[in-house]
Amino acid sequence: MLKVRKAILSDLDLFFDWVNDPLVREYSFNSTSVTLEQHTIWFKSVISNKSSLIFVFSNEANELVGQVRIQNNSSSKAIIGISIDKEHRGKGYALNMFQIACNLYFKENQGSSIHAYIKKNNFGTIKSIEKAGFLLDSELVYQSYPCYLYIKYFSE
């Protein structure tokens, strides 16, 4: 069973490690490494932004396994992203992380939708997002990369 909490300022270094993991960079829409200065500015702004939710997940052994970020872009649309710690990939955490994060988001944002832009070569995330109830909407180019757009709609 996964535990979840909102990210806090003391998570800055943890998120810095996660964001610069080579596989995270590969699947990101900006593949260049992030400096600590850039990350600090971004992280502080995101955790203080009421339109952003960043959740940190841990397993039964209290090991930190990853994060999900949901960014509200409008009153009815949000964008979701995920990263899993390299020691915990392939253990099935992504599906539960998506489900938990979406449920928490929809409690406060009924009638909204969550959009996931996923690079076409990110097969693990595609599999997890589909199992989490996201529907394939389209194939498109997003930030210069061919990708899929998946959408999850609020349902009672």
HUWOGI-V17527 format. One line per field, one symbol per residue. burial: 1 if it has 9 or more other C-alpha atoms within 8 Angstrom, else 0. A space follows every 50 residues. Layout:
burial->???
//
This chain:
burial->01000010000100010111100110100000010000110011011000 01111111100001111111111001111101111001100011111110 11001100001111111110010011011101010100000000011111 111100
//
